[in-house]
Amino acid sequence: MVYRSFSAKGGNHAFKILQRSQRYLVPGIVLLLLSSAGLFYLILSGKTRSTPPIILPPDQVTTSTVNLVPRRLDGMLVPVGQELLAPRAVMIENEINARPLSGLSQARVVIEAPVEGGITRFLAMFDASSTVAEIGPIRSARPYFVDWARAWNSIYFHVGGSPEALSLIQKLGNGFHQLDEITAGQFFWRSVDRTMPHNTYINHALMEKAAGETNVASSTMPVVWHFQDVTTSTKRGGIVTVKITYGGPYTVTWKFDPVRDLYTRFQGNKSQNDQDGTAVESENVIVIKTEAQVLDKIGRLKLRTIGSGEALVYRDGNRYAMRWRRGLGEPIKFEGTDGTEILLNRGRTWIEVTTDDRVFAGLEK
């Protein structure tokens, strides 16, 4: 066996190499320790994590980024897309035993017209974003209300109808969106606090459920009217009373408030409030004259809804003599004798339909 040993010269050479290695090794160890300490500090402080972008929830987005456009139903400024949504039209009764009514004050457009027995009834149209908790009592359809509801491309809620109205609904078929409580009771409820037939109601949630299940939630309404912005310089007129003589407890008076620039409704010499106490008010009041024909021994009527006739538009305390005009399937429009359309105030509009010449002959001051 051969053994090898280091000589003294070889040992000195190895020692020198070790000395040179230590000269670089020690600073390297120190640098490594410093780097580790720094990394440990960054981890603890959280500075190694990237900061996510700040995203505001929808209700905190500044309004300056929202484009507002006039809603076709009432001219109110709403986010883009909402202006096109078709209204929800509800057939509300006005019989004395049904009062006080619910939800009428929150309707954006209301058409009041006579039915049998000298009683009037309302076609109340609500915007699709409305949050009304109770609307009613709801009653049966009449053909002229069906005609008007169809013109706004609305979804129409009612409880049955006259033979003429039900025949018209059947004739219109899928071209007319409607829900009858008799066949679609799941979208209505019967109040135990009212006697039949004055106890059928609906609310916003049920109307939207019905709209979704019948695939009309995204239906659009046509352009009906155009609107103006009211300013403090808008001239107020001195005509403070509008009276429509339907007769007895159904005669209507609208009283103008120049400070608030709106009309308050009185019925049977009493201010009309909803069940919850909210007053019925409107920014625009329009009276139109047409002709009626009695259809049966019950006294049901046929009102002329096509063509043209006299109209009085009340806005800002002023009265404008106009003409109403309507083609088949179209909404009602209001024009001057030269065909110029009147601008309505943004907000609610009530249309009072009458067959009484005296409303136009004996104008109320």
C-alpha positions in Angstrom: 0.0 0.0 0.0 1.3 3.4 -1.0 0.9 6.3 1.3 1.1 10.0 0.2 1.9 12.8 2.5 2.0 16.6 2.1 5.2 18.4 2.3 5.6 21.6 4.2 5.7 23.6 0.9 2.3 22.0 -0.2 0.8 22.9 3.2 1.8 26.6 2.9 0.2 26.8 -0.5 -3.1 25.4 0.7 -3.2 27.8 3.6 -2.8 30.8 1.2 -5.6 29.6 -0.9 -7.9 29.3 2.2 -7.0 32.9 3.2 -7.9 34.2 -0.3 -11.3 32.4 -0.2 -12.2 33.8 3.2 -11.5 37.3 1.9 -14.5 36.9 -0.5 -16.6 34.5 1.5 -17.2 36.7 4.6 -18.6 39.7 2.6 -20.8 37.3 0.7 -22.3 35.9 3.9 -22.9 39.3 5.2 -24.6 40.4 2.0 -26.8 37.3 2.0 -27.9 38.0 5.6 -28.7 41.6 4.8 -30.8 40.6 1.8 -32.7 37.9 3.8 -33.5 40.5 6.5 -34.7 43.0 4.0 -36.9 40.4 2.3 -38.3 39.3 5.6 -39.2 42.9 6.4 -41.0 43.3 3.1 -43.0 40.2 3.6 -44.1 41.3 7.1 -45.0 44.8 5.9 -47.1 43.4 2.9 -45.1 45.5 0.4 -44.4 42.5 -1.8 -48.2 42.1 -2.6 -49.6 44.0 -5.6 -52.3 46.6 -4.8 -55.6 45.7 -6.6 -57.4 48.6 -8.5 -60.1 50.4 -6.5 -63.6 49.6 -8.0 -66.6 51.6 -6.7 -69.8 49.6 -6.3 -72.5 50.7 -8.8 -74.3 53.0 -6.3 -71.1 54.9 -5.7 -70.2 55.7 -9.3 -70.2 59.4 -9.8 -73.3 60.7 -11.5 -71.2 62.6 -13.9 -70.4 59.4 -15.7 -74.1 58.5 -16.2 -75.8 59.5 -19.4 -79.4 60.6 -18.7 -82.0 60.8 -21.3 -85.8 61.6 -21.3 -88.1 58.7 -20.5 -90.6 58.3 -23.3 -93.5 57.8 -20.9 -93.1 61.0 -18.9 -90.0 62.9 -20.0 -88.2 62.3 -16.7 -84.4 61.9 -17.1 -83.2 58.3 -16.5 -80.1 56.2 -17.4 -79.8 55.1 -21.0 -81.9 52.0 -21.7 -84.6 52.8 -19.1 -86.2 55.4 -21.3 -87.5 52.7 -23.8 -89.1 50.3 -21.3 -92.8 49.8 -22.0 -95.2 50.8 -19.2 -97.3 48.6 -17.0 -101.0 49.6 -17.5 -103.5 48.8 -14.7 -107.3 49.0 -15.0 -108.3 50.8 -11.7 -111.9 51.4 -10.8 -113.4 54.6 -9.3 -116.7 53.3 -7.8 -117.5 54.9 -4.4 -117.2 51.6 -2.6 -113.7 51.1 -3.9 -112.4 54.4 -2.4 -109.8 55.2 -1.2 -107.7 53.8 -4.1 -104.1 52.6 -4.0 -101.2 53.6 -6.1 -102.9 56.1 -8.4 -100.8 58.9 -7.2 -97.7 57.2 -8.5 -98.9 56.5 -12.0 -97.0 58.5 -14.6 -99.9 58.7 -17.2 -103.6 58.2 -16.4 -106.5 58.2 -18.8 -109.9 58.7 -17.1 -113.0 57.9 -19.0 -116.7 57.2 -18.3 -118.1 53.7 -18.2 -121.7 52.5 -17.5 -123.8 54.2 -14.8 -122.1 57.5 -15.0 -119.0 56.1 -13.2 -115.5 56.7 -14.4 -112.6 54.3 -14.6 -108.8 54.8 -14.9 -106.1 53.4 -17.2 -103.1 54.0 -15.0 -99.7 53.6 -16.5 -96.6 53.0 -14.4 -93.0 53.1 -15.5 -91.1 49.8 -15.4 -88.8 50.9 -12.6 -91.7 51.9 -10.4 -91.7 50.4 -6.9 -95.4 50.8 -6.0 -96.4 48.5 -3.1 -100.1 48.3 -3.8 -102.3 49.2 -6.9 -106.0 48.8 -7.1 -108.7 47.9 -6.8 -108.5 46.4 -10.3 -111.6 45.9 -12.4 -112.7 44.8 -15.8 -111.6 46.0 -19.2 -113.5 48.1 -21.7 -112.6 48.2 -25.4 -111.4 51.8 -25.5 -109.0 51.2 -22.6 -107.7 48.1 -24.4 -107.2 50.3 -27.4 -105.2 53.0 -25.5 -103.1 50.4 -23.6 -102.2 48.7 -26.8 -101.1 52.0 -28.3 -98.4 52.5 -25.6 -97.2 48.9 -26.1 -97.9 48.3 -22.4 -98.6 45.1 -20.5 -102.3 45.5 -19.4 -103.5 44.1 -16.1 -107.3 43.7 -15.6 -110.0 41.4 -14.1 -112.2 40.1 -17.0 -113.9 42.6 -19.2 -117.0 43.5 -21.1 -117.9 41.2 -24.1 -116.6 43.8 -26.5 -113.3 44.2 -24.6 -112.7 40.4 -24.3 -113.5 40.0 -28.0 -111.0 42.7 -28.9 -108.4 41.2 -26.7 -108.9 37.8 -28.4 -108.7 39.4 -31.8 -105.4 41.2 -31.0 -103.9 37.8 -29.8 -100.2 37.8 -29.1 -99.9 41.3 -30.5 -101.3 42.6 -27.2 -99.7 41.9 -23.9 -102.3 41.5 -21.2 -102.9 39.5 -18.0 -106.4 38.7 -16.7 -106.8 37.9 -13.0 -109.4 35.3 -13.9 -106.8 33.2 -15.9 -103.6 34.4 -14.3 -104.5 34.9 -10.6 -100.9 34.2 -9.5 -100.0 37.7 -10.4 -102.7 39.3 -8.3 -104.1 39.1 -4.8 -107.5 39.5 -3.2 -107.6 41.7 -0.1 -109.5 40.4 2.9 -110.1 43.9 4.0 -112.4 44.7 1.0 -115.5 43.1 -0.3 -115.7 41.7 -3.8 -115.5 42.9 -6.5 -113.5 45.8 -5.0 -110.6 43.8 -3.6 -108.2 42.8 -6.4 -104.7 44.3 -6.2 -101.3 44.0 -7.7 -97.8 45.5 -7.0 -94.5 46.3 -8.7 -93.0 42.9 -7.8 -95.9 40.9 -9.3 -96.0 43.1 -12.4 -92.3 42.6 -13.1 -92.7 38.8 -12.5 -95.5 38.8 -15.0 -93.5 40.8 -17.5 -90.6 38.4 -17.2 -92.7 35.2 -17.5 -94.5 36.6 -20.5 -91.3 37.7 -22.2 -92.3 41.4 -22.4 -89.9 42.7 -19.8 -87.8 44.3 -22.5 -90.6 45.6 -24.7 -90.2 49.1 -25.9 -92.7 51.9 -26.1 -93.1 54.3 -29.0 -92.3 58.0 -28.9 -95.5 59.6 -27.7 -94.9 63.2 -26.5 -92.1 65.6 -26.2 -91.3 67.6 -23.1 -89.8 70.9 -21.9 -87.7 71.8 -18.9 -89.4 74.1 -16.4 -87.4 76.9 -14.9 -88.1 79.7 -12.5 -88.6 82.0 -15.5 -91.4 79.8 -16.9 -94.4 82.0 -17.2 -97.2 81.0 -14.8 -100.8 81.6 -16.0 -103.8 82.6 -14.0 -106.1 79.7 -14.7 -106.2 77.9 -11.4 -109.2 75.6 -11.8 -110.0 72.9 -14.3 -113.4 71.2 -13.9 -114.7 68.1 -15.7 -118.4 67.5 -15.0 -118.7 63.7 -14.9 -121.6 64.2 -12.5 -122.2 63.8 -8.7 -119.3 62.2 -6.8 -117.4 61.7 -10.0 -117.1 65.3 -11.1 -113.4 66.3 -11.1 -111.7 69.5 -10.2 -108.0 70.2 -10.6 -106.5 73.1 -8.7 -103.3 74.7 -9.8 -100.5 75.6 -7.3 -98.3 78.2 -9.0 -95.5 77.8 -6.4 -95.1 74.1 -6.9 -96.2 74.4 -10.6 -98.6 71.4 -10.4 -102.2 70.5 -10.2 -104.0 68.7 -7.3 -107.0 66.6 -7.9 -110.4 67.0 -6.1 -113.2 64.5 -6.6 -116.7 65.2 -5.3 -115.5 68.4 -3.7 -112.9 66.5 -1.7 -109.1 66.3 -2.3 -108.3 62.8 -3.6 -105.7 60.9 -1.7 -104.5 57.3 -2.0 -105.0 54.8 0.7 -101.6 55.7 2.2 -102.6 59.4 2.3 -100.5 60.5 -0.7 -102.3 63.3 -2.7 -103.1 62.7 -6.4 -101.2 65.4 -8.4 -100.1 66.0 -11.9 -97.8 68.3 -13.9 -100.1 68.3 -16.9 -103.9 68.0 -17.2 -105.5 67.4 -20.6 -109.2 67.3 -21.4 -110.3 65.7 -24.7 -113.8 65.5 -26.1 -115.2 62.5 -28.0 -118.5 60.8 -28.7 -120.1 57.8 -27.0 -122.6 55.1 -28.0 -124.5 52.9 -25.6 -123.9 49.3 -26.5 -126.3 47.3 -24.3 -129.1 47.5 -21.6 -126.4 47.6 -18.9 -125.3 50.9 -20.3 -121.8 49.9 -21.5 -120.3 52.4 -23.8 -118.4 52.6 -27.0 -116.1 55.6 -27.1 -114.5 57.0 -30.3 -110.8 56.7 -30.0 -109.7 57.2 -33.6 -109.6 60.4 -35.6 -109.5 63.8 -33.9 -111.4 66.2 -31.7 -111.2 69.1 -29.3 -108.6 69.2 -26.6 -107.6 71.6 -23.8 -104.1 71.3 -22.4 -103.4 72.8 -19.0 -99.8 73.4 -18.1 -98.1 76.0 -15.8 -101.5 77.6 -15.1 -102.1 78.2 -18.8 -104.8 76.8 -21.0 -104.1 75.9 -24.7 -106.9 75.1 -27.1 -105.6 72.1 -29.1 -106.8 69.1 -31.1 -106.3 65.5 -30.1 -105.3 63.2 -33.0 -104.9 59.5 -33.1 -104.5 56.8 -35.8 -105.2 53.1 -35.4 -102.7 51.6 -33.0 -101.1 55.0 -32.2 -101.0 56.9 -28.9 -103.0 60.1 -28.5 -101.1 63.3 -29.7 -102.0 66.9 -29.1 -101.5 69.5 -31.8 -102.3 73.1 -32.5 -104.5 74.2 -35.5 -101.3 74.4 -37.6 -100.2 70.9 -36.6 -97.6 72.0 -34.2 -97.1 69.6 -31.2 -97.3 71.1 -27.7 -94.5 70.5 -25.3 -95.6 69.0 -22.0 -93.8 69.4 -18.6 -91.7 66.5 -17.5 -93.6 64.4 -15.0 -97.2 63.1 -14.7 -99.9 63.6 -17.2 -103.7 63.1 -16.7 -106.0 62.8 -19.7 -109.7 63.4 -18.9 -112.0 62.0 -21.6 -115.5 63.6 -21.7 -118.5 63.6 -24.0 -119.9 66.8 -22.5 -119.8 69.9 -24.7 -120.2 72.1 -21.6 -116.6 71.4 -20.6 -115.5 73.3 -23.7 -118.4 75.8 -23.9 -118.2 77.0 -20.3 -114.5 77.2 -19.7 -113.6 77.4 -16.0 -111.5 80.3 -14.9 
